[in-house]
Amino acid sequence: MRLPRSLGNQRRGERQTDSRCNDPGVERAHPGGTVGSSPRQHVAGARTARTWTAFFACLTLVAGLCASVLAGPAAAAGLAVDALVNGHQTTPSGTITSPTFSTTQSNELLVAFIASDGPSPGSVTFSSVSGGALTWTLRVRSNVQPGTAEIWQAVAPSPLASAMVTATRSSGSWVGSITVVSFSGASTTTNGATASTSAATGAPTASLTTTAAGSWTWGVGNDWSRAVARTVGANQTKADEYLAPVGDTFWVQRQTAPSTGGSLIPVTINDTAPTNDMWNLASIEIRPATVITPPPDTSPPVISGVVVSAIGQANATINWTTDEPASTQVAYGTTAAYGTNTAINTSLTTSHSQMLSGLTASTTYHYQVRSVDAAGNVAASVDAGFTTAAPVNFSPGNPTGSAPVPTGMGLENVSQPDRVIGDGTAASCTSAAVVSAVTAGGVITFNCGPNPITITLTATAKVRNSTQRLVVDGGGKVTLSGGNSKRILYIDTCDTSLGSVSGNCLYAPTGPQVTVQNITLADGNATNSTYVSPGDTDQGSNGGGAIFALGGRLKVVRSVFVRNTCATNGPDLGGAAIRVLAQHSATPNDLDNSSAARNQDPAYIVQSTFGGASGQGGNCSNGGAISGLRTPITVLNSLITYNNAIGCCSNPPNTGTPGGGSGGAIYTDGDSYDLNIAGTDIEHNTAKAGGSAIFYVSNDRTGHLIIDSSISKNNTYAPSGQPSDPHFQNYPGIFYLGNGNPIFTNSTIQ
């Protein structure tokens, strides 16, 4: 343990006054030395040629101060050292005074690097610094560990002759060191950065980020633990080091030379040894008076995040960002020759949005973002495109379908919505607004202006399990897009991240009662989803590109599903547009006898279109449009065309295949459930395995497939790529296992 270091409480007899200099390697005399005028110091003579060759002199000791002078200047033209003196205090005192020094130029920056011993952390500071008839201010102090390391500065308007600098301690008498440096070519109006660090152990280090190109970083430290030489870090030089006889080290170090180049960079003042002592370290940036001009900016801005949103019949919005402020414009036209340029936005920001107006409905446009930074560097994005919305002619479903719709299974009344997305403009109808509204629940409508609009979701809209009723009504003008990267709507009462439920999570919850109506769901993609619901155990997470529904009640009315995607392979994964795994049951807890599953409320799909034209259908391992497991589904007056089951091959999978490829339009599997189809047209769907139109399996042979007043024809099998294609069906376009035969009435099945 170290004893207190105040005068009169000396450690192990080391505090006695010594008339000799105790610095190892210090020269004992200096030719031409003169005695300074201060009674507290002895000065080694005048400056010699301005090199960084240091010499130390210890003449007759006066008041315990061993002094040295280091000649300067050194460094590149501009910022340089004019004078540098070091003073080492061997006898404790309340003050410490530098050797005398003189400067040669006007308007120089003087910096005093002062270090002191002390008894305990924070107990010693320097309260003031004086000298040269200048005003001195504290720039930075580090004294979390015993002792202190401080940096003070002043500005000398005129050259100084035989000046001395005195630092006064706030209390007590201690030993220490003082280094005064006079900088020519330094800024005297703008202060540089500073840093203060301390530690009870470890290698001393302090880092600061420079504020001007070509600046010079210096540091001062004290090591309270012992007197031992520093090993400075890379590209650094000691300006002074005092191994005090009381067992302390005081030192000053610096960058070997000012920073070069035009960059503002972090600069570290550090030692690589010793590594086990207590230390304080303060550092300062000396700014040059004339800041180095950085090299010309020749790098163009980087354009990223280009996305088109709010696509209507006559307008669309382009959004993008740049990595630096840039003026912007969008060139667009019906070909990559563009032809129209928007006005340049000269606000010089990094986040940009530009509405294109006056467009023609149902037209494909090319566009390119162009940005110019302040230096005149130009950047352009790659050619991209979008298709404007078709004129309002929203008439989904089978136009000849006339199946009766049960009470409560038609459109919901939305005349008094709980939430309205948008303020009458396309720009106000955003992904965030949709996601927020779905999270809140209730009846949701849209007010996005007179034209059809596509809202591209950047996050999946998830229904909270506490929601009792959710109605999303697009008014026939809204398309919610997954951007081919996101699932659009997610309902799962077994997903505890959406809130807990009482009882069996598959069948007990009466809600959420979710209705999706008068809307288009496009480009939903579930292939990137990772969460596997307890209701989908062993099946994977990638079904239901537009809608994934488990629990509560799902109803889809008068809606369109186009270009949706889910898992490419998997024996039971499916539903490019919709995947339904469970619905509310009147007997939710009677699982042993499966009455829970038998008594489920059907998921209803009414007057809706899936695909509708070549290239518009869904693609998934199974069920190119719809899939369900153990869940009754009723499809009424709908159109299901041009959808594809693209997996391979079968369930269970054929040897060497991952499985899938069944039910080009609809895929269902389970035990006691019914699939009812009425007034529906199912055509031009494809599969690679079983059922080019429909795959239906009731494992316990209690379920029924019932098709009434419907058409199923022109559904085909696609090549599987296997040596022998595993296509199978037991009715035209249908594979069926259930209770007896399927029930076909007033229908065309071929």
N, C-alpha and C positions, 0 to 999 in steps of 0.2 A: 504494500500500500504506500502511495506517495503522501508525504506530509504536506500541510499547507505551505505555500511558497511566499508568504509575506516576509518582509524584512524582520529579522529577529527570530524567525522560525525556520531555520535552515535545515535542509534535508541531508542527513548523514554527513554533516560537516562540510558540505560542498558550497556553502554560501559565503565563505570568507572572501574578503576583498583580495584580488590578485592584481599585481602591477604588470602582469604579462598577458599578451593576447593568447586566448585558448583555442583559436581556430586552427585546425590542422592544415598545414600547407600554406598558411598566410605568410607573405613576405614580411620581414621584420623592419624594413626601412624602405624609403622611397626617395630617390634623388630629387632634390629641389623641394622637399616638403617644407611647408610653413605651418606655424601654429595658428589655429583659428582663433577668432576673437571671443568665442563663447567659452565660459569657464567649464562647460559640460562636455567638451568634445576635443578631439585632436584630428586635424585634417591632413590628409596626404595630398601633396601639392597640386599644381594646376593640371588642366587636361592636356593630354598629348594628342597625337594624330587620332582621327576618329575611326577607330577599329573596335571590334568586340573583344579584343584581348583584355582580360580583366587582370587588375593587380590590386592587392590588398596591402595596406600598410598599418602597422600598429606602432606608434611612437610612444612617448611617455604618456601613460594613461591618466586622463583627467576625468574625475567624476565617473569613472567606470565605463567609458565609451571607447570601443575599438572601431575606428572609422576606415572606410576605403572609398576610393573614387574609381568609377569605371568610365572610361572615356567613350565618347560617341562622336558623331552619330553613325548608325548603320541602318540599312534597309534601302529599298528602292527609292528613287527620287520622288519627292513629295513627302509622304509620311516617314519621319525619321526621328531618332533620338539625338537631341542636341547635348544634353548633359545627364549624367546618372551618377548618384552618390549613394553609398551604403554606410549605415551606422549600426554597430553591434554593441549592445548595452550589456556590460558584465557585472555591474553593481546595481541592485534594485533601486528604483527611483520612481517618483510620481510622474515624471516627464521623460521624454526621449527627444533628442535633438540631432538633426542630420549634420554631416560635415558641410562646410561652405561649398558653394558652387556658383558658377556664373553661366548666363545664357547669351546667345549671340544674335537672336532674332526677335522681332516684335511679335506680339499676338501668339505666344506659345501656350500650350496646355501643360500644366504641371500636375503630376499625379504622385501622391505619397502612398506607398505600400507599407503598412505598419502591422507588426505582429507582436504579441505580448504573452508572457506567462500569466497565470492566474490560478486561484485556489479551487474554483468550481465552475460548472457551466453557467454562463450568463452573468457572472459576477464582475467581470472586468470589461470595460469599454474605454475608448478614447472619447472624451467629451468635447474636445476642441482641437483644432490644428491652426497654427499661425506661422507667419514667416513671409518675407519679401513684401510686406505691406499689402498682402493680397487677401481676398476673401475665399476661405476654404469651406467646402461643403462635403459632407459624407455621401459617398456614392453607394457603398455596399459594406455590410458587416456580416461576419460569420463567427458566432461564439456559442453555438449549441453545446459543444464540448468545452472543457476548461481552457482558459486563455481566450484570445480573440485574434482574428485576422481581418483587417479593415483597409478600405481604399478611399482616400479623400482626394479632391481635386480643386484646382484653382486656375484662373486665366491670368497670364502676365502680359499686359498690353505692351510693355516695353522690355528691353533686355534687362536682366538682373546682374548685379555685380556682388560677389561675396555674400550671397544670400544663405540663410539657414532656415530650416523648417523645424518647428517644435510641436510635438503632439503631447497633449496633457491627458493623463488617465483620469477616469471618473472617481477612482478610489484606490488606495493601497500603493505600495512600492514594489515594482517587479522589474525583471529583465525583459529585453525584447530586441527588436530590430526595426530599422526604418530605411526604406529605399525611396529616394526621390528621383523621378525621371521627368525631364523636360522634353516635350515632343514638339518638333517643328512640322509644319504641314498637316497638323491635326485640326479637326473641327473644334472651334471654341464656342459654337452656338447650339449645337445639337449633341446631346449625350448619346453615347452608345449603350448597348445592352449590358446587363450585369447578371451574375449568378452567385448564389451562396449555398454551400453544401457543407455538411459535417457528418461524421460517423464515429462510433466507438471502436470500430475495427474496419479493416479493408484498405485497399489502395485508394489514396486521395484522387478524387475526380470531380470536375465541375464542367457543365456544358451550357453554352448559350448559343442562340441563333443570331448571327450578325444582322445589323440593320443597314449596312452600307457596303457596297463592293469595295475591296481593297483595304478593309479595316484590319486592325492588329489586336490580338487578344493576349492579355497578361493576367497573372494570378499571384496571390500571396497566401501563404498558409502557415499554420503552426501545428506542430506535433507535440502534444503534452507528455506523451509516454516516454520518449527517450531521444537522445541526440544521435541521429544516424543519417547518413547521406541519402539524398533522394536519387532514384533512378527515374528520369523524366520520360514521358511517353514520346511517341514518334513525332518528328517534325517540331520538337520543342527544345528550348535551351534554358539553363539556369541563368538568371540574372544576379542572384545572390543566394548564399546559403550560410547560416550561422548555426553551428553545433554548440549550443550554450553549455557552459560548465554545470548548470543546474539540472541538466538532463532533458532539455527541450531542443527542438529543431525549429528554426524560423527560416523561411525561404521565399524567394520570388522566382517565378519562371514565366516563360512567354512562348508564343509561336516563334519559331526561328526567324520567320520573315512575315510581313503582312500577307493576307490572303490575296490570291491572284484570280483573275477572271471576273466575269460579271455576275456571278451567282451569289445569293445570300444563303449561306450554309451554316449548319450547326458546327461550332468549334469546341473541341474538348481540351481542357487543361487537365492533365492527369499525370500520375506517377505510377510506375509498375512495381515499385518497391519503396519502402516497406509496406506490408499488407496487414499487419496485426496491431497497429497503433491507433490511439485516439487522435483525430485531426479536425481542423477547421480549414476551409478553403474558400476564398472569395476571388472572383474573376471579373474582368471588365473588358469591354470592346472599346478600343481607341479608333474613332472614326476619322477618315481622312478629310481634310478641308475640301478637297475637290474629289467628288465621288467618281470612281471609274465608270465610264460610259459602257454599258453592256454591249455586246455585239448585236448587230441588227437581228431583229426577229424575222426569221425566214420560215418558221413552222406554221403551216395552215391550221386553223381550228379543226378539232376532231368532232365530227357529227355523229351522234348516237341516239338510240331510242326513238328512231323514226317510226311513227305509227299513225294510221289514219283512223279517225273515229267520227261518230255522229254523221254517218253517211245517209244522206237523204236523196230525194229525187233531183234536187237542184243545188245541193251544197254538200260539202264534206269538210272536215277539219283535220289538218295535218299538225302533229305535235312532234317536237324533237328537242334535243339538248345539244349544247356545244361545250367543250371543255374549257373555254375561255370566252369572255364577252365578244360577241360578234354581231354585226348587222346581217340581216337575213332576207331571203325571198324564196318563193316556191315557183318553179316553172312547171307548167302542166299543159296537157293537151291529149288528144285521142291517140297520138302516137308518141314514140320517144323523141320525135322532133319537137315535142312540146308546142310552143307557139304562143302561150300566154304566160306572162310573168307578173306576179303580184308586186305591188309596190314594196320597195326596200324598207324594212323596219330598222331604223337607225338607233334604237334604244340601247344597243350594246349590252344585252343581257345574255345569260346562258340557258335559260328555259324559254322555249318559243312555242307559239301556237298561231296557226294561220288558217282562217276559214277561206275556202274556195267557194265562190258562189256563181250563179248563172249557168249551172251545169244542166245537162240533158238527162232525163230519166232513162234508166236501163242502158247506160252507156259506160264502157270501160275507159278509164282515164289513166294515162301515165303521168308520173310527176317526179320531180327531183328537187331536193332541198339544196340551196346554195347559201354559203355564209362567207363573210369577209371580216377579218379581225382588224384591230386598230392599225396594224402595220401594213394592211393591204393584202395580206395573204388570203388566198381564195381556196375554199373547199367545196366539194359537191358530193351528195350522197349518190348511191347507185339508183338506177331507174327502178321505180316501184309502181304499183298500180292498184286501182280499186274500181268497183262497178257501182254506179249509182242505183238507188232503189227503183224498182218498177213502179209505174203508176198504181195508185191504190186500186187494187182489185183482189181483195183478200177474201177468198171463198174456199177455205180448206174443206177436206173431206170428200166423200164419194158423192158426186152430184145426183146420182140416181138412188142413193141409199135412203130408205124410208122406214127403217126399223124404229119401233117406238122406243122412246127414251124414258126410263123410269123417273118418277117424281124426285126432284132433288139432284138428278144427275145431269141436268143441263147447265146453262150459263147462270152464274151467280149475279145478284144485283149489286152493282158497284156505283150506284148513283150518289152514295154518301161515303166516299173513301175515307179511311183513317190516315192515309198517307198519299201524297201526290208527288211523283218524281218529276222535277223540272219546273221552270218558271215561264214556260211558253217559248223558250229558245232551245235549239238543238244542243248548244254548248252546255246547258245546265243539266242535261241528262247524262250523267257520268256513271262509271262503274262503281265508284264509291257510294253514290247515292242509291244505287240498286242494292248493293250488299247491305248497306245500313238499313234500308227499308225492310228487306227480307228478315234481317236479324230482329227488327222490332215487331214484325208480324202485323196482322190485321188485313184490311182491304187496301190494295195498292193499285193506283192508276198512274198514267203518265201524261205530262203536259209539255211536249217537246217541240211544239210548233206544228204547222199544217202539213208538213211533208213526212213520209215514212223515214224512219231513222234506225240505224244500227248502233247499238251500244256494245262495245267490246269490253268484256269483263277482264280485269287484271287479277281478280280473285274469285273463287267460287262463292256463290251466295248460299249460305248455310242457314237452315231453319232451326231455331232453338227448340229444345224439347218441351219447354214451358209454353210454347205457342199453342193456343187452342185452335185458331183459325187463321189461315193465310190464303188470300186470293191475289194473284198477280194477273192483271188484265192489261194487255198491250193495246187495246183499242183497235186492233187490226193494222196498226202502223209501226209497231215496235218490233225490232229484232234484237234479241239478246244473243251475243256471239261469244263463244269461248275462245275465239282467236286461234283455234286449232291447237290450243295448249292447256286449256282449263275446262274441267267439268263445270256446267252452268249452275245447276241446282242440286242441293244435297240435303236429304232428310234421313235421319237415322236415330231412332229412339234407343238404340243400344250403344251409341257413341256418347260416353259420359262427358266428353269435352263440350258437348252441347247441352249439358244439364242432365241430372239424374231423373229417373222415372220410378214409379211404384210398380211392384209386381214384375211379371215376366216381360222383359223389354221388347220381345217380338210381337206379342199379341195383346198385352194388357192396355197400353195407352190408347185412349179414345182420340187423342190428338197427337201431333198436329193434323188438322183436317186441311189439306193443301189442295187448292184448285189453281190450275194454270189454264188461262183462257185468252182467246183473241190475240195470240202472240206467236212469233216465230222464234224457235231456238235453233241456232245455226253454229256449225263448226265447234261443237262441244267435243272435248277430248279427255277421256278418263285414263289414258295410258300412263300419265305421269303421277296418278294418285298412288299413295303408299299405305294409307290406313286401311286395315282389313277389319270390317265390322264383325262382331261376334255372330251376326246372322249370316255371314258369308264365309265362315271358317272353312279352310282348306280349298276355297275357290279363288282367292286372290282379291286384289283391291281395284281391279281395273274395268269394272262393268259400269254401264250407264253413262254414256258420254254426255248426254244432255241432262238427264234426271236420274239420280239414284234415290230410291225410296224404300225405306224399311220402317215399319211401324206407322201407327195412325191411319189416315185414310188419304188416298191419292185420287184425284180426278183431273183429267185433261180434256178440255172442251174447245173445239173450234181453233185448233192450233196447228202449226206447221213445224216439221222437224226435217232439216236438210244438212247433209254433209257432216254428220256426227260420227264419232269414232270411239271405239273402246279396244280392249285387249286383242292383240293379233292372234294369240293362241290361248288355249285352255279348254279342258273338256266341258266345264259347266259355266264358264264365264260368258256373259253376253249382254245384249241390249245396247246397240250403238246409240239409240235415242233414249230408251227408258229401260231401267232394270228395277223390278219390284221383287222384294224378298219376303215381306210379311206385311199384313194389315191387321187392324183391330179385330179381335174375336170376341164373341159373346161369352165364350168359355175359355178365357185366356190361360187359366192355370191347369186345365185338364190335359196335361201333356202326355201322360202314360197311354191314354186311349186315342190320342191324336184328334180328339174332338176340337181342340184349340185350333188346329189347322183347318179342319173341316168346316168350322163355323166362322171363318174369316169373312169380313166384308170385302167384296171384290174391288180391285182397282178398276176404275172406269176410264175408258178412252173413247171419246165421243166426237164425231164429225171432225176428224183430224187427218192430216196428211203426213206421211213419212216418205220422203223422197219426192215422188210426183213427176220426175223427169230424169232422163239419163244424166248421170253424173251428180245428181242431187241426193242420192240415197245414202244410207249409213253403212259403215263397214265395221264388223266386229267378229271375234272368233265364232260366236254363235248368235243367232238372233240379230240379223242385220238391222232390224228396227226395234223389236221389243223382246225382252227376256224376263222370265220369272222363275223363281224356285219356290215350290210348295205353296203358291199363292194364287187364288182365283183371279182371273182377269177377264173383263168384259170389253169387247171392242165393237162399237156401233157406228155405222154410217161413215166409215173411214176409208182412206185410200192409202195402200201400202205397196209402193212400187219402187223398183230399181235399188233395192237394198241387198246386201251381200254378207253371207256367213263365210268368212275368209280363213278360219282356222283349219287345222288338219291333225288328225283325222278321227272323228267319232268320239263317243263317250261310252265306256272307257276308251282311252286312246289306243289306236292300233300300235303295234310294236314299232318302236323307233320314231314315233310322232308325239308331239306335245298334246294332241287332242283338240277337238273342236270341229268347226265347219258344218254345223247342223242348223236347220231352221233359217232359210234365207230371209224370211220376213219375221217369224215368231219362233222363239225357242222357250219351252217350259219343261220343268222337271219337278218331281216331288212325289207325294203320296195322294192324300185326299183333297183334291182341288179340281175345279172345273175351268175350262177355257171356253168362253162363249163368244162367238163372232156372228154379227148380224149386219146386213145392209152394207157390207164392206167389199171392196175390190182389192184383190191381192194378185199382182202381176209383175212379171219381169224381175223377179228376185232370183238370186243364185245361192247355191251352197256347194260345198266340196264333199259333204258326207251324207247325213240323213235328212230328208225333207227339204226339197228346194224351196218350198213355201212355208211349211209348218212342221215343227218337231214337237210332239207331245208324248210324255211318258208319265204315267201314274204307277209308281213302283209297286204299290199294294193293290193295284187294279181296282180302285174304288172311284177314281175320277173319271170325268167325261169331257170329250171334245164335242162341242155343239156348234154347227155352222148353219145359219139360216139366211135365206135371201141374199146370198153373197156369191161372188165369183172368185175362183182361184184357178188361174191358168197362165200359160206362157212363162212358168217358172222353170229354171233350168239348173243343171249341175255344171260347175266349173271344174276344169282339170285340177287335180290335187298335187300333181308332181310325183305321185307314188307309182311304183311299177304297175299296179292295177288299181284304178280309181275305186275307192270304197263307197261308192254311192249306194244308198239303200232307201227304200220307201215301201209301204204296203198299201198306199192309196196314191193316186196321182198327186205328186208334189208334197205328199204328207207321209211322215212316219208316225205311227200311233201305237201306243200300248196303254190300255185303260180298261174301264168296265164295259165289256162287250165291244161292240163296234162304235165308231163315231156316228153321231147323229147329223145327217145332212138333210135339210129341207129347203125346197125352192132355190136350190143353189147349183151353180156350175162348177164342178171339180174335175179338172182335166190337165 
